[in-house]
Amino acid sequence: MALKAVHVSDIPSPSLHSTRFSNGVELKVPKFVVIGHRGHGMNALQSIDRRMRAIKENSIMSFNAAANFPIDFIEFDIQVTNDDCPVIFHDDFILSQENGVVFEKRITELCLSEFIAYGPQREGGKDGKVLVRKTKDGKIVQWEVEQDDPLCTLEEAFLNVEPSLGFNIELKFDDHIVYDQDHLAHVLKAVLKVVFDHAKDRPIIFSTFQPDAASLVKKLQSTYPVFFLTNGGCEIFEDERRNSLEEALKLCLENGLQGIVSEIKGVFRNPSVVTKIKESKISLLTYGSLKYVLSGPLYAMHVFSLVYLFIPS
């Protein structure tokens, strides 16, 4: 079977086999789960595909636009401001530009009022700080999309996004910082308070690349499943637990986590580990973009940008 990268809007609804399902650790999931990446899709500002610049990623508008497709969840990135408000933003730093000068601030060092002062404002007649973004090669580009929307908090997402749409809440931490348990607990408790105050019957999955955060959020609550994110060895980190699917599986089994989210290339680097994951009753999702000819025990269609792929477990 050919593995083809496509945008979710190109997939006919019947092929998705999408079923919205109830929350809880013992949730029964379908063989195929579709998750909207940062809502309607991440913003690739230099992409030739206009859809990658259609709607501001990680925004209420993006989340509700994604809900128009037959998907199960949206994925978004949560960080906590220095006054303990969980906000939705992917990058560790937020950049603005004024008179040709670029200013860079760490999200977690801002208070909520400072954070929401960036980008379009909900109050009419008020201008926010002009957002720019740094590309992987270090170039500064204007963060311009066809449909812009204000930055938002986790609470606002619960209150304003289609209630039947599940949330895959990625707990975002800086790869280059070593966090102590007290700090992680403080951040996670701030997130959990909002979740338990507002989730109601909405399906929730927690996911994170931070191994200690993954194990700790599992200890702090038993209502929602926790998935460990990994590059599957495609990128090497000082923390060995992040460097292979084997280590990811070990972390899940040692801490009672429910699943793994792997870079798709990591699965193809080591396809035999999929059997071990299935035998361990651990769910496996993938992310990333890849064109590949599929053979052997794997069965899937991989979808670019907007969704993750669920591989049967």
MARFIZA-384291 format. One line per 5 residues: number of its first residue (from 1); their letters; for each residue x, z, y of C-alpha. Coordinates in nm, 3 decimals. Each point is the difference from the previous one (the first is absolute). Layout:
N
NUM	a	X Z Y  ...;
//
This chain:
313
1	malka	0.000 0.000 0.000  0.131 -0.082 0.347  0.034 0.284 0.249  -0.091 -0.131 0.343  0.021 0.167 0.341;
6	vhvsd	-0.320 -0.055 0.198  -0.199 0.159 0.280  -0.306 0.193 -0.113  -0.230 -0.225 0.203  0.104 -0.287 -0.229;
11	ipsps	-0.123 0.175 -0.315  -0.358 -0.065 -0.110  -0.190 0.325 -0.040  -0.077 -0.032 -0.373  0.372 -0.006 -0.091;
16	lhstr	0.066 0.342 0.148  -0.209 0.201 -0.247  -0.022 0.256 0.277  -0.187 0.325 -0.056  -0.015 0.283 0.249;
21	fsngv	0.039 0.320 -0.196  -0.040 0.373 0.049  0.277 0.235 0.107  0.160 0.284 -0.193  0.305 0.031 -0.223;
26	elkvp	-0.193 -0.106 -0.308  -0.126 -0.318 0.167  -0.056 -0.291 -0.234  0.147 -0.313 0.152  -0.066 -0.363 -0.081;
31	kfvvi	0.276 -0.218 -0.143  0.050 -0.168 0.334  -0.001 0.179 0.337  0.038 -0.170 0.338  0.142 0.195 0.294;
36	ghrgh	0.021 -0.134 0.356  0.353 0.047 0.132  -0.022 0.175 0.339  -0.362 -0.108 -0.001  -0.045 -0.373 0.054;
41	gmnal	0.375 -0.053 -0.045  0.332 0.090 0.156  0.108 -0.167 0.324  0.288 -0.240 -0.068  0.048 -0.097 0.362;
46	qsidr	0.240 -0.288 -0.072  -0.200 -0.144 -0.290  -0.127 -0.356 0.019  -0.322 0.125 -0.164  -0.237 0.090 0.285;
51	rmrai	-0.187 0.240 -0.227  0.302 0.230 0.013  -0.062 0.039 0.372  -0.380 -0.011 -0.007  -0.085 0.372 0.040;
56	kensi	0.210 0.304 0.094  0.114 0.161 -0.325  -0.091 0.362 -0.080  -0.292 -0.004 0.244  -0.371 0.074 -0.031;
61	msfna	-0.071 -0.367 0.067  0.238 -0.105 -0.277  -0.148 0.246 -0.249  -0.357 -0.110 0.060  0.100 -0.367 -0.009;
66	aanfp	0.154 0.064 -0.343  -0.327 0.157 -0.113  -0.164 -0.343 0.031  0.196 -0.107 -0.309  -0.073 0.124 -0.355;
71	idfie	0.278 0.261 0.001  0.011 0.354 -0.134  0.237 0.174 0.241  0.195 -0.046 0.318  0.356 0.131 0.026;
76	fdiqv	0.138 0.152 0.317  0.294 0.211 0.113  -0.040 0.358 0.119  0.245 0.194 0.217  -0.060 0.335 0.171;
81	tnddc	0.067 0.048 0.371  0.183 0.305 0.133  -0.336 0.160 0.084  -0.114 -0.040 -0.362  -0.232 -0.300 0.026;
86	pvifh	0.015 -0.256 -0.285  0.021 -0.347 0.156  0.011 -0.346 -0.153  0.317 -0.197 0.068  0.250 -0.170 -0.229;
91	ddfil	0.336 0.006 0.179  0.206 0.318 0.044  0.050 -0.089 0.366  -0.238 -0.143 0.258  0.143 -0.237 0.260;
96	sqeng	-0.124 -0.091 0.345  0.139 -0.220 0.275  -0.007 0.046 0.375  0.177 -0.221 0.253  0.205 -0.154 -0.280;
101	vvfek	0.119 0.339 -0.131  -0.093 0.102 -0.356  -0.086 0.365 -0.063  0.002 0.142 -0.354  -0.170 0.322 -0.112;
106	ritel	-0.031 0.160 -0.343  -0.370 0.030 -0.094  0.037 0.356 -0.130  0.157 0.115 0.328  -0.300 -0.113 0.205;
111	clsef	-0.313 0.202 0.067  -0.335 -0.169 -0.058  -0.060 -0.080 0.366  0.338 -0.172 0.022  -0.066 -0.199 -0.318;
116	iaygp	-0.337 -0.137 0.106  0.141 -0.101 0.339  0.160 -0.303 -0.169  -0.181 -0.331 -0.033  -0.361 -0.079 0.100;
121	qregg	-0.201 0.297 0.122  -0.353 0.102 -0.091  -0.070 0.097 0.360  -0.096 -0.302 0.206  0.229 -0.084 0.288;
126	kdgkv	0.292 0.193 -0.145  0.322 -0.175 -0.104  0.215 0.126 -0.285  0.372 -0.038 -0.049  0.092 -0.351 -0.111;
131	lvrkt	0.085 0.003 -0.372  0.295 -0.194 -0.138  0.145 0.002 -0.349  0.345 -0.026 -0.151  0.039 -0.258 -0.279;
136	kdgki	0.217 0.057 -0.305  0.283 -0.191 0.164  -0.019 0.224 0.307  -0.178 -0.243 0.231  -0.255 0.143 0.245;
141	vqwev	-0.328 -0.197 0.003  -0.327 0.044 0.186  -0.267 0.161 -0.220  -0.261 -0.263 0.074  -0.299 -0.059 -0.227;
146	eqddp	-0.318 -0.204 0.040  -0.224 0.308 -0.022  0.156 0.322 0.127  -0.131 0.352 -0.051  0.107 0.350 0.109;
151	lctle	0.222 0.221 -0.213  -0.200 0.249 -0.203  0.006 0.333 -0.179  -0.086 0.076 -0.362  -0.313 0.181 0.114;
156	eafln	-0.117 -0.306 0.194  0.049 -0.213 -0.311  -0.223 0.231 -0.203  -0.266 -0.004 0.270  0.000 -0.372 0.081;
161	vepsl	0.093 -0.196 -0.314  -0.254 -0.131 -0.252  -0.066 0.314 -0.214  -0.001 -0.172 -0.340  0.355 -0.128 0.056;
166	gfnie	0.265 0.212 -0.171  0.311 0.122 0.184  0.348 -0.031 -0.147  0.175 0.245 0.234  0.375 -0.061 0.005;
171	lkfdd	0.178 0.317 0.107  0.277 -0.144 0.216  0.342 0.162 0.034  0.332 -0.128 0.136  0.228 -0.126 -0.280;
176	hivyd	0.306 0.134 0.186  -0.112 0.360 0.045  0.029 0.281 -0.255  -0.313 0.212 0.034  -0.028 0.364 -0.105;
181	qdhla	-0.302 0.124 -0.193  -0.140 0.202 0.290  -0.007 -0.305 0.227  -0.160 -0.218 -0.268  -0.261 0.266 -0.072;
186	hvlka	-0.084 0.031 0.370  -0.047 -0.377 0.037  -0.198 -0.040 -0.321  -0.233 0.288 0.082  -0.081 -0.165 0.335;
191	vlkvv	-0.094 -0.320 -0.185  -0.196 0.180 -0.270  -0.205 0.192 0.257  -0.128 -0.326 0.149  -0.063 -0.148 -0.345;
196	fdhak	-0.201 0.296 -0.126  -0.191 0.028 0.328  -0.106 -0.365 0.007  0.045 -0.179 -0.336  -0.344 0.086 -0.141;
201	drpii	-0.057 -0.247 -0.288  0.262 -0.254 0.111  0.250 -0.089 -0.278  0.351 0.118 0.091  0.347 -0.069 -0.143;
206	fstfq	0.316 0.159 0.140  0.326 -0.193 -0.027  0.352 0.054 0.131  0.361 -0.111 -0.043  0.112 0.361 0.057;
211	pdaas	0.038 0.163 -0.346  -0.029 0.360 0.121  -0.306 -0.084 0.210  -0.161 -0.162 -0.305  0.048 0.308 -0.218;
216	lvkkl	-0.101 0.236 0.281  -0.323 -0.175 0.094  -0.094 0.014 -0.369  0.061 0.378 0.003  -0.195 0.050 0.321;
221	qstyp	-0.316 -0.171 -0.127  -0.152 -0.113 -0.327  -0.290 -0.209 0.130  0.170 -0.334 0.062  0.254 -0.199 -0.205;
226	vfflt	0.359 -0.031 0.120  0.208 -0.316 -0.049  0.376 -0.023 0.043  0.127 -0.304 0.191  0.325 -0.162 -0.113;
231	nggce	0.208 -0.310 0.067  0.067 -0.004 -0.374  0.376 -0.036 0.051  -0.023 -0.293 0.245  0.153 0.226 0.264;
236	ifede	0.231 0.294 -0.069  -0.043 0.345 0.156  0.201 0.321 -0.015  -0.289 0.169 -0.179  0.023 -0.127 -0.358;
241	rrnsl	-0.370 0.060 -0.054  -0.071 -0.302 0.220  0.226 -0.247 -0.176  -0.185 -0.114 -0.312  -0.336 -0.015 -0.171;
246	eealk	0.138 0.232 -0.269  0.070 0.264 0.263  -0.344 -0.056 0.151  -0.162 0.051 -0.339  0.206 0.315 -0.057;
251	lclen	-0.110 0.139 0.338  -0.365 -0.071 -0.082  0.015 0.168 -0.338  0.188 0.305 0.130  -0.240 0.057 0.287;
256	glqgi	-0.334 -0.118 -0.138  -0.028 -0.300 0.231  -0.259 -0.260 -0.090  0.178 -0.325 0.079  0.288 -0.214 0.125;
261	vseik	-0.004 -0.266 0.272  0.298 -0.230 -0.052  0.149 -0.294 0.184  -0.101 -0.294 -0.222  0.361 -0.116 -0.036;
266	gvfrn	0.082 0.341 -0.148  -0.250 -0.064 -0.280  0.156 -0.335 -0.083  0.349 0.151 0.007  -0.106 0.234 -0.278;
271	psvvt	-0.327 -0.115 -0.164  0.052 0.215 -0.311  -0.067 0.317 0.199  -0.361 -0.116 0.048  -0.067 0.080 -0.365;
276	kikes	0.138 0.353 0.048  -0.218 0.046 0.308  -0.309 -0.115 -0.188  0.079 0.227 -0.296  0.038 0.291 0.242;
281	kisll	-0.349 -0.065 0.141  0.145 -0.054 0.346  -0.163 -0.260 0.227  0.218 -0.273 0.151  -0.059 -0.187 0.326;
286	tygsl	0.236 -0.251 0.158  0.067 -0.123 0.351  0.211 -0.278 0.148  0.013 -0.378 -0.010  0.125 -0.206 -0.292;
291	kyvls	-0.045 -0.328 -0.179  0.079 0.033 -0.368  -0.100 -0.138 -0.338  -0.164 0.279 -0.194  0.045 0.055 -0.372;
296	gplya	-0.001 0.282 -0.251  -0.212 0.316 0.039  -0.058 -0.029 0.374  -0.332 -0.142 0.113  -0.071 -0.045 0.367;
301	mhvfs	-0.042 -0.205 0.311  0.210 0.127 0.288  -0.148 -0.012 0.348  0.204 -0.020 0.318  -0.027 0.226 0.302;
306	lvylf	-0.354 0.121 -0.019  -0.015 0.159 -0.340  0.181 0.174 -0.277  -0.033 -0.095 -0.363  -0.109 0.235 -0.275;
311	ips	0.173 -0.054 -0.335  -0.200 0.144 -0.290  0.113 0.344 -0.115;
//
